[in-house]
Amino acid sequence: MTATVRAGGNGATPRPHGRGLDLVARRSLLSDVAEVGFRLAPGDRPLVAAGDAIVAGTTIAERLRDPRLVDVPASAADPDARSGDGWSSVGRPLARVRRGDEADSGELIYEHGGRWRVAVGDHLEPIDCPVAGVVRDIRPGIAIRVRAEGRALPGVEALGDPTSGRLSLGSDRGDIRYGRLRSTSLDVGLAGTILVIGSRVDAEALTRARAMGVRGVVVSGLAGKERRDFLASEARQRAALHRLPPFAVLILDGVIRRPIAGPIAAILEALAGTTVAISVDPPALVFDAPKVRVDRPPADHVRVRSGEHAGEEGRWAGLAGIRRFAGGTFLEAGWVVFGNDPPRPVPLADLERFV
Amino acid sequence: MTSDPRAFLAVDQGAATTSAALIGRLAHRWRVIGSLATPAPGDVDAIGTELVRRVHAADPDLADGLGLTTNGAPADIAALAADLPRLVARSAPVRTLLAVAVSDRALEPLATAARKTGWRTQGASLDGHDPFQLMASILDRDVNVLLVGAGDPPGADERRQLDELAAIVAGAVARRAELTVILAGAMADHLARIEPTGAARGGEILLGPPASAGDPPGEPLRRLLDDVRGGPDDPRRAAGRITAALADVLDRRIELIEIGFDGGLRATASPGVEGGEGISQVSIVADAALVPPDPDDATVDRVLAWATISLDRHRLRDRLRELRLWPWSGIAGDGARLRLAAARAALTVLMEATPDQSALPAPDLVVVAGGAFAVAPGPAVALALVDVVRRPAAIAIAQDHARLLGALGVIPDPNERRQALADLVDDVLVPLGSVVIPAGIRAGASAGRLTVHAGTGASDSDLVPGGLELVDLAPGEVATAEFTFRDSVRLGARGRRFAVDVAGGLGGLLVDLRDVPLRLPDRAERRRELLDAWQESLWVTRDR
């Protein structure tokens, strides 16, 4: 920044005031309702019905690992059958699939030329719901949606599969916001936990964490290279016959390195030791802990999301008008008080506040 | 606009930016009093309040004249701002269209029509997918609209599998009641099979023309797809209207180029004849977004080709992903230059997607708009444009700095729209300058001479091949530029001597003697130096 104007100096310097906070971008800290989605592909078999109350860990569907289509005569299905309905050969003497295909149950996909094409497969994988709640909607081949009990802390992206575990801040609590997970710091004592990493993690540490039985990781940012390597590792996992338990990475902020926001870190600290879940759709940390009290930050608390002061937090002190910043850009700015320092102008575009 | 209020707010609620401009009636015409933009979703009430407060702070008499007082006093500014009438343009959220056909040959024109109407387009055919994959693609929740097409009559390669395609689509439509389905060409014959009987549907099933019908081919289908995509107050849908109105008001050929968060837009318009409305052609290309949702290697390469900051591919991809997540982030410092590099890359995509519009006569005025150009200095924006859009012509460049064209475009009545624009045009468009791009300059010490006759006198300069010649010409000033080239060049027509009327702007007159099309060094370091040197002369406010 090239134009730092300090308030409280000579008479020509504008004095900060609290006006204009409404112009700062809002970021939702917690949402009271969490609806978690699970994608289904054609042929996947839902095991629950809409309206069912489920507990955390319930297997809500089975995924076909090796889906293929087989033909059955239209007469082997109900006359009013429609795409998405289940099909079984039990009690249907005419339900013979074409030679070379072996199947006794599946999902009707489409009817063509007097025959139904049915999605079948030999290997099934369970899809577990990591949260307790009520099944809201089941759409074969599309998705199951569950209204989860509890609250949700939203992130920007979640990779992997929905999972749950005990929230662990790791061994060094001081590192919760700025910490970095190194693969050498992982051991089997962390099995079953969802680890809060802080600001940085690499793909090797993620792979090792999974191998050690860690269920998930919460991190502020994940670089593109680590993301790509993790997704490749996930793809290999999916291809393996004996899969490890589901594992997810919840990314709170984005790509570049920055500490976890203070208000979010406070919630994570309060949740330490509690069982939480990572939802992939939407990306969020879901928890049902009514006794955990969440204090919202003061209304004038702002965080610098990006730019020169990325990650710093302070107190809003009013609009600063259009200011010149590094690179010769002229931007709307606001005064922010960091700690005990005099107010500094920060582009409005770089600021966020928690609501 | 025709009722009593002396001020109103023109609001543009875009995908990445919420902006509002305070428009006031002064001396019997509408004027832009002030504008403000914040990251979306911004608080329009807060923006309006701040705008009104600034008017009060700057000129209490003006506030009183605009009726922004209560009994002559600035009572409750928030209430005054909340009471202001609003003209609102809301960008329709970008949606995904899956084009489906029996063969890849039949798929291509469908996908092309969709790509030019703002849809994030995917394609699938029975050529490339097995029926199971095709069904899974249609059932993907990210797909909002399904376009199923066939020739009319269907081609020989389509007939055999058309019935099976209809069966697959019918199966998917039965599961997804919310899906909007367009049956184009001969697929319309399968309506009875595809339309579920007795079931309540949220999504529509529409019958459309074949992808190759109309003049130019595909135009009727494009119109239908545009209708399905945009809401009534979507500024991109209104781009054709406002560009045509601008062409009428200024009586010039206009090209509007916008690069935004969810896509790029290119609208060309000519003035109407004999009192009629101007004629416009609009292409909206989702792939020409500032940063696509998941930047791939091709995107990174495109941006890297224009980047003036030294970044490896991984870091550049990270910066682009961050820009996609938080479009306003890191806006100062080298972030501004990165945005302009990404804007050039998006412009390249937009130009490649619209060759038919490039083939039209060069416009007299190019208007740039969109968040991609929001923070860079005007002259640097003009350079970014001519780096990519290289037509041998003399054109004026202006910028819709307050994002007002979108809001004005949603005024439904054409006369009212034209009248509002006639009042506001000088405030809406910031003149960035004029650019002259002669093509066919040969290498050498000198390409010729330039003499600029302006109101303040004449200036004379040498024309150096491969370089940029800058002539100071303030906004509002007009001049005649006389070129005497050593060899014959193309500048509209072929010749050696030209006299061109040019208008001033923030960047003055820019004579671009570089290659057409622009050729850049292959070596990254050398390319960066060259791009940086060109920008250096126009990024007048950057740190030195």
Contacts between the chains, C-beta under 8 A, distances in Angstrom:
chain1	res1	chain2	res2	distance
A	1	B	332	7.0
A	2	B	543	6.0
A	19	B	53	7.8
A	20	B	46	7.5
A	20	B	50	6.3
A	22	B	43	4.8
A	22	B	45	7.5
A	22	B	46	3.3
A	22	B	49	7.7
A	23	B	36	7.8
A	23	B	38	5.3
A	23	B	42	7.2
A	23	B	43	6.9
A	23	B	46	5.3
A	23	B	47	6.8
A	23	B	50	6.5
A	25	B	38	7.1
A	25	B	39	4.6
A	25	B	42	7.7
A	25	B	328	7.8
A	39	B	141	7.5
A	41	B	136	5.5
A	41	B	139	7.9
A	42	B	132	6.5
A	42	B	135	5.2
A	42	B	136	5.5
A	42	B	139	6.4
A	43	B	132	7.9
A	67	B	132	6.3
A	68	B	132	7.2
A	69	B	130	7.6
A	69	B	131	6.3
A	69	B	132	5.2
A	82	B	174	5.2
A	83	B	170	7.6
A	83	B	171	3.5
A	83	B	172	7.1
A	83	B	174	4.8
A	83	B	175	5.7
A	84	B	171	7.9
A	84	B	174	7.0
A	84	B	175	4.8
A	108	B	171	7.9
A	109	B	131	7.3
A	109	B	132	7.0
A	109	B	135	5.7
A	109	B	168	7.9
A	109	B	171	5.8
A	110	B	131	7.3
A	110	B	135	6.9
A	110	B	167	4.7
A	110	B	168	5.1
A	110	B	170	6.7
A	110	B	171	3.4
A	110	B	172	7.9
A	111	B	167	6.2
A	111	B	171	7.3
A	112	B	163	6.9
A	112	B	164	5.2
A	112	B	167	3.8
A	112	B	168	7.8
A	113	B	163	7.6
A	113	B	164	7.8
A	117	B	131	6.6
A	119	B	132	6.5
A	139	B	175	6.6
A	139	B	176	7.8
A	140	B	175	6.7
A	141	B	135	7.4
A	141	B	136	7.5
A	141	B	139	4.8
A	141	B	175	6.0
A	142	B	139	5.2
A	142	B	141	6.1
A	142	B	175	6.5
A	142	B	176	6.9
A	143	B	141	6.1
A	156	B	325	5.7
A	223	B	314	7.2
A	223	B	318	5.5
A	224	B	314	6.1
A	224	B	317	4.6
A	224	B	318	4.8
A	224	B	321	5.9
A	225	B	314	4.9
A	254	B	321	7.3
A	254	B	322	5.1
A	254	B	325	4.7
A	254	B	326	6.5
A	254	B	329	7.9
A	255	B	318	4.5
A	255	B	319	7.8
A	255	B	321	4.6
A	255	B	322	4.6
A	255	B	325	7.1
A	256	B	318	6.3
A	256	B	319	7.6
A	256	B	322	5.4
A	305	B	326	6.2
A	305	B	329	6.0
A	306	B	322	7.2
A	306	B	326	6.2
A	306	B	329	3.6
A	306	B	330	4.4
A	306	B	335	7.9
A	307	B	329	7.2
A	307	B	330	5.2
A	307	B	331	7.2
A	307	B	332	5.8
A	307	B	333	7.2
A	307	B	335	7.3
A	308	B	332	7.1
A	308	B	333	6.9
A	310	B	330	7.8
A	319	B	50	7.2
A	324	B	541	7.3
A	325	B	332	3.6
A	325	B	333	7.0
A	326	B	332	5.1
A	326	B	333	4.0
A	326	B	543	6.5
A	327	B	332	5.8
A	327	B	333	4.5
A	327	B	334	6.2
A	327	B	335	7.4
A	327	B	336	4.9
A	327	B	337	6.7
A	327	B	542	5.8
A	327	B	543	6.6
A	328	B	336	7.7
A	328	B	377	6.6
A	328	B	539	6.2
A	328	B	540	7.5
A	328	B	541	3.3
A	328	B	542	3.7
A	328	B	543	6.2
A	329	B	331	6.7
A	329	B	332	5.0
A	329	B	333	7.7
A	329	B	336	4.8
A	329	B	375	5.0
A	329	B	376	7.5
A	329	B	541	7.6
A	330	B	375	7.8
A	330	B	541	7.3
A	331	B	331	6.3
A	331	B	332	6.3
A	331	B	375	6.6
A	332	B	36	6.9
A	332	B	37	7.8
A	332	B	38	7.6
A	347	B	331	5.8
A	347	B	332	5.6
A	348	B	38	6.3
A	348	B	39	7.8
A	349	B	38	7.9
A	349	B	39	6.0
A	349	B	328	3.7
A	349	B	329	7.0
A	349	B	331	4.6
A	350	B	328	7.6
A	350	B	329	6.6
A	350	B	330	7.2
A	350	B	331	6.9
A	350	B	332	7.6
